[in-house]
């Protein structure tokens, strides 16, 4: 595309080149926004339930226990 000499095609290829890292990361780890929002919501619920804990490590253990399929 860059060697084509067609200005709009070169512009498009340059834009893709700038976002290449993110595009490849999505191919490797295909998380969708709904999944990430669900994880964030679950973590926020756990944080609200843990309000008052003095031990942050225990809070992190609770979060890890909520997602048992993920390795450490």
ZANUKE-647019 format. One line per 10 residues: number of its first residue (from 1); their letters; for each residue x, y, z of N, C-alpha, C, O, CB. Coordinates in steps of 0.05 Angstrom, whole numbers. Glycine has a CB too. Layout:
N
NUM) A) X:Y:Z:X:Y:Z:X:Y:Z:X:Y:Z:X:Y:Z ~ ...
***
This chain:
72
1) XXXXXXXXXX) 17:-24:0:0:0:0:17:25:0:12:44:-14:-19:0:24 ~ 39:25:16:56:48:17:71:53:-10:76:75:-18:77:45:39 ~ 77:31:-24:92:33:-49:73:38:-73:82:42:-95:108:8:-54 ~ 47:38:-68:28:41:-90:28:69:-103:23:72:-127:0:35:-81 ~ 35:89:-87:35:116:-97:7:129:-96:5:152:-104:45:116:-125 ~ -13:114:-88:-40:125:-86:-43:139:-59:-41:126:-38:-62:103:-90 ~ -47:165:-59:-47:180:-34:-67:171:-13:-59:167:10:-52:209:-41 ~ -93:166:-20:-111:157:0:-104:130:12:-107:125:36:-140:155:-11 ~ -93:112:-5:-85:86:5:-61:88:23:-59:73:43:-79:67:-19 ~ -42:105:16:-19:109:33:-27:122:60:-16:114:81:2:128:19
11) XXXXXXXXXX) -46:140:59:-55:152:84:-68:131:102:-64:131:126:-76:175:78 ~ -85:114:90:-98:92:105:-77:73:117:-79:66:141:-117:77:87 ~ -57:65:101:-36:47:111:-20:60:133:-12:47:152:-17:39:88 ~ -15:86:131:0:100:152:-16:100:178:-5:97:200:7:129:144 ~ -43:104:176:-60:103:200:-60:75:213:-60:73:237:-88:111:193 ~ -60:54:196:-59:27:207:-33:22:221:-31:8:241:-64:7:185 ~ -11:32:209:15:28:220:17:39:248:31:28:265:37:40:201 ~ 5:62:252:5:75:278:-10:59:299:-4:60:323:-7:103:277 ~ -30:43:291:-46:27:309:-40:-3:308:-55:-19:319:-75:31:303 ~ -18:-10:295:-11:-38:291:-8:-54:317:-18:-76:319:15:-40:275
21) XXXXXXXXXX) 4:-42:337:8:-56:363:-19:-63:375:-22:-86:385:24:-38:382 ~ -38:-45:375:-64:-51:387:-80:-71:371:-94:-88:382:-80:-25:389 ~ -77:-70:344:-91:-90:327:-80:-118:332:-96:-137:335:-88:-82:297 ~ -54:-120:334:-42:-147:339:-49:-156:367:-53:-180:371:-12:-145:336 ~ -50:-138:387:-57:-146:414:-85:-157:415:-91:-176:430:-53:-123:433 ~ -104:-144:400:-131:-154:400:-133:-182:387:-149:-198:396:-149:-134:384 ~ -116:-187:368:-116:-214:356:-105:-235:376:-114:-258:376:-99:-214:331 ~ -87:-227:393:-75:-245:412:-93:-249:437:-96:-271:446:-47:-235:420 ~ -104:-227:446:-122:-228:470:-148:-215:462:-152:-191:466:-109:-213:494 ~ -167:-231:451:-192:-219:440:-213:-212:462:-234:-223:462:-204:-238:420
31) XXXXXXXXXX) -206:-193:479:-225:-184:499:-243:-164:487:-234:-146:472:-211:-173:524 ~ -268:-165:493:-287:-145:483:-294:-127:506:-290:-133:530:-313:-159:472 ~ -304:-104:500:-310:-83:520:-330:-94:540:-327:-88:564:-322:-59:506 ~ -350:-110:532:-370:-120:551:-357:-138:572:-364:-137:595:-392:-135:537 ~ -337:-154:564:-323:-171:583:-307:-154:603:-308:-159:627:-304:-191:568 ~ -292:-135:593:-276:-118:611:-294:-101:629:-287:-98:653:-258:-99:594 ~ -316:-92:619:-334:-77:637:-346:-95:658:-350:-86:681:-357:-64:620 ~ -352:-120:652:-362:-139:671:-342:-144:693:-348:-146:716:-371:-164:658 ~ -316:-148:685:-295:-153:704:-292:-129:722:-289:-131:747:-268:-159:690 ~ -291:-104:710:-288:-80:726:-312:-77:746:-308:-69:769:-287:-55:708
41) XXXXXXXXXX) -336:-83:737:-359:-81:754:-357:-100:778:-362:-93:801:-385:-86:739 ~ -349:-125:772:-346:-145:794:-325:-136:814:-329:-139:838:-338:-173:782 ~ -302:-125:804:-281:-115:822:-292:-92:839:-286:-91:863:-257:-107:806 ~ -307:-74:827:-318:-52:842:-338:-61:864:-338:-50:886:-332:-32:824 ~ -354:-82:857:-372:-93:877:-356:-105:900:-363:-101:924:-391:-114:865 ~ -335:-120:894:-318:-131:915:-305:-110:932:-302:-113:956:-297:-150:903 ~ -297:-88:919:-284:-66:934:-304:-53:953:-297:-46:976:-273:-45:915 ~ -329:-50:944:-349:-38:962:-355:-57:985:-359:-48:1008:-375:-32:946 ~ -356:-83:980:-361:-102:1001:-338:-103:1021:-342:-109:1044:-366:-130:989 ~ -314:-97:1012:-290:-98:1028:-284:-72:1042:-262:-69:1054:-266:-107:1012
51) XXXXXXXXXX) -302:-53:1041:-297:-27:1053:-291:-30:1083:-308:-42:1097:-321:-8:1048 ~ -269:-20:1092:-262:-22:1120:-240:-42:1125:-229:-42:1147:-286:-29:1136 ~ -234:-59:1106:-212:-78:1110:-186:-62:1111:-182:-43:1096:-210:-99:1087 ~ -169:-70:1129:-143:-57:1132:-122:-71:1116:-101:-59:1109:-135:-55:1161 ~ -127:-96:1109:-107:-112:1095:-113:-112:1065:-132:-125:1056:-106:-140:1106 ~ -97:-98:1049:-101:-96:1021:-96:-123:1007:-108:-130:987:-83:-75:1008 ~ -78:-139:1018:-72:-165:1007:-96:-183:1008:-101:-198:989:-48:-178:1022 ~ -112:-181:1029:-137:-197:1031:-157:-189:1009:-170:-205:997:-149:-194:1059 ~ -158:-163:1004:-176:-153:983:-167:-164:956:-184:-172:940:-176:-122:982 ~ -141:-165:951:-132:-176:925:-137:-205:924:-143:-216:902:-102:-170:922
61) XXXXXXXXXX) -135:-219:946:-142:-248:946:-172:-252:940:-179:-271:926:-135:-260:973 ~ -189:-235:950:-217:-237:944:-223:-233:914:-239:-246:902:-233:-216:960 ~ -209:-213:902:-212:-209:874:-202:-233:858:-215:-241:839:-196:-183:865 ~ -179:-244:866:-168:-267:852:-188:-291:855:-191:-307:836:-141:-275:863 ~ -200:-294:878:-219:-316:882:-244:-313:865:-257:-333:858:-226:-318:912 ~ -251:-288:858:-275:-284:841:-270:-292:812:-289:-296:798:-282:-254:843 ~ -245:-294:804:-238:-302:777:-219:-326:778:-195:-323:772:-225:-278:761 ~ -229:-350:785:-212:-373:789:-198:-384:764:-178:-398:767:-227:-395:802 ~ -208:-378:740:-196:-389:716:-171:-375:707:-158:-384:688:-216:-388:694 ~ -164:-352:720:-141:-337:711:-116:-344:727:-118:-344:752:-147:-307:713
71) XX) -94:-351:714:-70:-359:729:-58:-334:743:-63:-312:734:-49:-371:710 ~ -42:-338:763:-29:-315:777:-10:-300:761:2:-281:770:-16:-325:802
***
